[in-house]
Amino acid sequence: MDAVRIIPLGGLGEVGKNMTVYEYRGEVVVVDAGLAFPRDEHLGVDLVLPDFDYLRSVDVRAIVLTHGHEDHVGSLPYVLREIKVAQVLATGLTLGLIKSKLDEHGLGNSTELREVDPADPPIEVGPFKLEFVRMAHSIPDNVAVVLDTPAGLIVHTSDYKLDHTPVDGMRTDVGKLAELGNRGVDLCLGDSTNAERPGFTQSERVVGEAFRQIIPLRKGKIFVTSFASNVHRVQQAIDVAIQTNRKVAIVGRSMRKNVNIARNLGYMDVPEGVIVRPQELEGLRPDQQMIVTTGSQGEPMSALTRIAYDDHPAVKVEPGDTVIISAKPVPGNELRVHDSINRLAKIGAEVLHQEIAPVHVSGHACEEEIRTVIGLLRPKALMPVHGEFRMLAAHAKLGREAGVPASAIVMAENGSVIELSRKGVREAERIESGVTFVDGLSVGDLSDVALRDRRRLSEDGVLIIVATVNGDASTARPELIARGFPETGPVLEEMRDEAARVLQELLRSDTSEIKLIQEHLHDAVGQLIYDRTRRRPLILPVVVEV
Amino acid sequence: MDAVRIIPLGGLGEVGKNMTVYEYRGEVVVVDAGLAFPRDEHLGVDLVLPDFDYLRSVDVRAIVLTHGHEDHVGSLPYVLREIKVAQVLATGLTLGLIKSKLDEHGLGNSTELREVDPADPPIEVGPFKLEFVRMAHSIPDNVAVVLDTPAGLIVHTSDYKLDHTPVDGMRTDVGKLAELGNRGVDLCLGDSTNAERPGFTQSERVVGEAFRQIIPLRKGKIFVTSFASNVHRVQQAIDVAIQTNRKVAIVGRSMRKNVNIARNLGYMDVPEGVIVRPQELEGLRPDQQMIVTTGSQGEPMSALTRIAYDDHPAVKVEPGDTVIISAKPVPGNELRVHDSINRLAKIGAEVLHQEIAPVHVSGHACEEEIRTVIGLLRPKALMPVHGEFRMLAAHAKLGREAGVPASAIVMAENGSVIELSRKGVREAERIESGVTFVDGLSVGDLSDVALRDRRRLSEDGVLIIVATVNGDASTARPELIARGFPETGPVLEEMRDEAARVLQELLRSDTSEIKLIQEHLHDAVGQLIYDRTRRRPLILPVVVEV
């Protein structure tokens, strides 16, 4: 067997976003161990993990993390709890972020954590030699992973953009990409997120420039919210705070944590005395204050949402203040973000957000950047990943236009087993794969049936019919209990009559098998409710024999 | 009493979008009778009507409809069923659309329907004289309503944009707006939807130009989806079909209905023989076909969604086809639309949508258009409406910049009673107002409690504890029924033990009052579940005394 097997896993429609398995003769390197966030249909679900059952049957030599975003590192504690992993490799900031996460889960010593750097010589891990290439993204210290394998050279780009003027000067290493292209790349797994979008993604610096234009003349407090992991965004906001003599309070647990880690590891540069505790803002004039906060997605319990609802213990928005929402709503979060904006506007703040001001740029490469990377790498084969199908299709089109033969472009799904051999790439098989729900403290015990019941319950509520049946076939009038459904009223009385009628009829005909009684009650009452109301509540007949 | 009372009603956060009451001495003209569409938190709700209870206590001389969109006409059948309304006034197309709607509700003869035209002389309705001004929008025959009242001249703009080159040549009548400005406008209620957006909204013609660039060279079938009411959008698509020798099938109930009405009333111009039945497409080559369809919002039962799931009886998407989604997702519908796009792309179609191609323009005025209208009308007072608070705030800012005194700009909410008198505008009081849910066949019987229960049920399911208690204080082991919650397993067994323990303890201590037993079971089991799982299912203890 000469082929390397590549298996994208996890994700809700985004291929290989959360986890990708690279396997040769039973030895495995996993790139990323992330999670997805539940969509509206995942009622009550907290987190969506990749189904990583496949890893139980192989030898996981390493998990390599490209960067510290939750969709790339968030499932690591769940994986380490279940799977023996020899080592976890990541760059400095990523490692700093996951160390804190693993400590929270009591997994601090569960594996070896090894820091890597793009300047390192190749690292041997089982049958693979790994190298790293610096790639700009909306979090520092992001890297592409280069896997030199027995079947050829693979480049896994990770999420990236081609920012030639990043805030930390750590630009995408186009020189190394070109060098890899000269060595000969057999397969590229590339980020497709913005493959549908024409042109170039703007540099992160553009947001700093917007901050410099917006902030200086304002007389009120300035609030800036972004993803807590967007260290350079926060750095740029703080830079303008320093230039305009504002003190900065960092509000929200994940923002405090990320800023601390980034400062301790040298990824942020903030002089002493600039950052103050929220309580210390009280003595300052509004134009001496900046509040950097979580809540850019309108998350219900986040600091900015609490501030918008005037429910934060330490911080208040007041008329004349300015709130800069330096992020784009993740699809599905639009209404929550709009709600925050409306609340803040109602209090009298001016709210600047990405729809109306240049206060956000994407972290992902658009069409022309993807063309550039394909041009530098000149891969023999292309596997678009990191995106919904429409984005992968757009990426594939860019590949074809750049001269990658259509037969060498592989459109994988999560669970596809893609084999790379000296003969090229092909989908060899599919494995059982999917997602695992985290709901409260439970991982994986929530079935599709339970989720379907929740949906039904959410739409039409529940109706419980309580019937008692005596040994002598007599019966009391059934009781009905309704929730999420009008709890009283003539319709409910009619249902009760119907239940009583069905029960009497069954008992007269000597039917006393409980299952049968339940079934008849369920069907008769269900039909009547539907006829009268066009609703279909979950109907649960409880028959008690006495 | 000299004041005219203006009361915006209905809506989910959008002020006066669905309905506005104009009242003078108990006589009322209502502008629009629309509805809102439920948001995710309105679990299972079908439609959201304005609470129009206020209309029961006044004399409704007329309902005036500005245009035929659902959020402006959709609640009309529900209003007419409850409220005596002397007449309904609307322009030709709007009247055509609501006639068909009223017939469906069996309300064809419930009121007088009267067609109005912007060229008509003023119409006296009770204490008001009404005139109409043609305003461009994303549906033809949209009008602003001018109310000459005892307290002054009011202009209610309706939704609008300043399209100087609309497809039907019926441009926003800026001449009449200027004339009104010269007469002296005392109050303007203006559309705020795009007040946050800089610049101008592009002309509808831009979309026609995009169709002309996209369609001619394509070899596959062309699918075009938009709002069924966007008559000019559909006209432009059909125009290009004619130019490129494609036959057109109209698919989806509301699309067929709207095209029929628009053609019959002369709002569309389609030669005989162009439109064919979907079945007739079969004999044609792909490049001879265009399918105009519903489903631009990814609605689950719509034609395009069924086509995307390969579940439409007559129409199929195939590789090489092109799908043009000529609409923008209404906030909250993004994920559904993305899902459609992914499905269609997976089948092999190229999907062009507003994020990546100029196939949609807004129907609402941006900043510079709003400035222009304020400049033409020069209103003494301004009441921003039709938008969320952030948009109203942006509109108010434009008003202040244009010289309307801050004290003459009134920020109303739904239920605010705004009084216009010779002394100016002010908020006089607030009336009880809100929304009424339509759920299945029921209007208004769904309480907030039931909705809260649905939310709880949707997140954590339901757990029923069935306990039987004998007169002699003995008891069987309680049964548990779980739905939307793991239905079996050790946790459930532990709950059952706990329920049995609580029950025994109560019976030993001679507690036999059912309410008390229920309460104890509820609290003990609820606490244990939360401790073990961090879930909070709805717990319903059923205690049967035998």
Chai-1 contact restraints between the chains, C-beta under 6 A:
chainA,res_idxA,chainB,res_idxB,connection_type,confidence,min_distance_angstrom,max_distance_angstrom,comment,restraint_id
A,D40,B,D40,contact,1.0,0.0,6.0,A-B,restraint_1
A,L43,B,S458,contact,1.0,0.0,6.0,A-B,restraint_2
A,G44,B,E459,contact,1.0,0.0,6.0,A-B,restraint_3
A,G44,B,D460,contact,1.0,0.0,6.0,A-B,restraint_4
A,E196,B,I356,contact,1.0,0.0,6.0,A-B,restraint_5
A,P331,B,E334,contact,1.0,0.0,6.0,A-B,restraint_6
A,P331,B,L335,contact,1.0,0.0,6.0,A-B,restraint_7
A,G332,B,L335,contact,1.0,0.0,6.0,A-B,restraint_8
A,E334,B,P331,contact,1.0,0.0,6.0,A-B,restraint_9
A,L335,B,P331,contact,1.0,0.0,6.0,A-B,restraint_10
A,L335,B,G332,contact,1.0,0.0,6.0,A-B,restraint_11
A,I341,B,R390,contact,1.0,0.0,6.0,A-B,restraint_12
A,N342,B,E388,contact,1.0,0.0,6.0,A-B,restraint_13
A,N342,B,F389,contact,1.0,0.0,6.0,A-B,restraint_14
A,N342,B,R390,contact,1.0,0.0,6.0,A-B,restraint_15
A,A345,B,F389,contact,1.0,0.0,6.0,A-B,restraint_16
A,A345,B,R390,contact,1.0,0.0,6.0,A-B,restraint_17
A,A345,B,A393,contact,1.0,0.0,6.0,A-B,restraint_18
A,K346,B,F389,contact,1.0,0.0,6.0,A-B,restraint_19
A,I356,B,E196,contact,1.0,0.0,6.0,A-B,restraint_20
A,E388,B,N342,contact,1.0,0.0,6.0,A-B,restraint_21
A,F389,B,N342,contact,1.0,0.0,6.0,A-B,restraint_22
A,F389,B,A345,contact,1.0,0.0,6.0,A-B,restraint_23
A,F389,B,K346,contact,1.0,0.0,6.0,A-B,restraint_24
A,R390,B,I341,contact,1.0,0.0,6.0,A-B,restraint_25
A,R390,B,N342,contact,1.0,0.0,6.0,A-B,restraint_26
A,R390,B,A345,contact,1.0,0.0,6.0,A-B,restraint_27
A,A393,B,A345,contact,1.0,0.0,6.0,A-B,restraint_28
A,G440,B,T533,contact,1.0,0.0,6.0,A-B,restraint_29
A,G440,B,R534,contact,1.0,0.0,6.0,A-B,restraint_30
A,G440,B,R535,contact,1.0,0.0,6.0,A-B,restraint_31
A,L441,B,T533,contact,1.0,0.0,6.0,A-B,restraint_32
A,L441,B,R534,contact,1.0,0.0,6.0,A-B,restraint_33
A,S442,B,T533,contact,1.0,0.0,6.0,A-B,restraint_34
A,D445,B,P486,contact,1.0,0.0,6.0,A-B,restraint_35
A,A450,B,G484,contact,1.0,0.0,6.0,A-B,restraint_36
A,D453,B,R483,contact,1.0,0.0,6.0,A-B,restraint_37
A,D453,B,G484,contact,1.0,0.0,6.0,A-B,restraint_38
A,R454,B,S458,contact,1.0,0.0,6.0,A-B,restraint_39
A,R454,B,G461,contact,1.0,0.0,6.0,A-B,restraint_40
A,R454,B,G484,contact,1.0,0.0,6.0,A-B,restraint_41
A,L457,B,L457,contact,1.0,0.0,6.0,A-B,restraint_42
A,L457,B,G484,contact,1.0,0.0,6.0,A-B,restraint_43
A,S458,B,L43,contact,1.0,0.0,6.0,A-B,restraint_44
A,S458,B,R454,contact,1.0,0.0,6.0,A-B,restraint_45
A,S458,B,S458,contact,1.0,0.0,6.0,A-B,restraint_46
A,E459,B,G44,contact,1.0,0.0,6.0,A-B,restraint_47
A,D460,B,G44,contact,1.0,0.0,6.0,A-B,restraint_48
A,G461,B,R454,contact,1.0,0.0,6.0,A-B,restraint_49
A,V462,B,V462,contact,1.0,0.0,6.0,A-B,restraint_50
A,V466,B,V542,contact,1.0,0.0,6.0,A-B,restraint_51
A,T468,B,V544,contact,1.0,0.0,6.0,A-B,restraint_52
A,I481,B,L540,contact,1.0,0.0,6.0,A-B,restraint_53
A,R483,B,D453,contact,1.0,0.0,6.0,A-B,restraint_54
A,R483,B,L538,contact,1.0,0.0,6.0,A-B,restraint_55
A,G484,B,A450,contact,1.0,0.0,6.0,A-B,restraint_56
A,G484,B,D453,contact,1.0,0.0,6.0,A-B,restraint_57
A,G484,B,R454,contact,1.0,0.0,6.0,A-B,restraint_58
A,G484,B,L457,contact,1.0,0.0,6.0,A-B,restraint_59
A,P486,B,D445,contact,1.0,0.0,6.0,A-B,restraint_60
A,T533,B,G440,contact,1.0,0.0,6.0,A-B,restraint_61
A,T533,B,L441,contact,1.0,0.0,6.0,A-B,restraint_62
A,T533,B,S442,contact,1.0,0.0,6.0,A-B,restraint_63
A,R534,B,G440,contact,1.0,0.0,6.0,A-B,restraint_64
A,R534,B,L441,contact,1.0,0.0,6.0,A-B,restraint_65
A,R535,B,G440,contact,1.0,0.0,6.0,A-B,restraint_66
A,L538,B,R483,contact,1.0,0.0,6.0,A-B,restraint_67
A,L540,B,I481,contact,1.0,0.0,6.0,A-B,restraint_68
A,V542,B,V466,contact,1.0,0.0,6.0,A-B,restraint_69
A,V542,B,V542,contact,1.0,0.0,6.0,A-B,restraint_70
A,V544,B,T468,contact,1.0,0.0,6.0,A-B,restraint_71
A,V544,B,V544,contact,1.0,0.0,6.0,A-B,restraint_72
A,V546,B,V546,contact,1.0,0.0,6.0,A-B,restraint_73
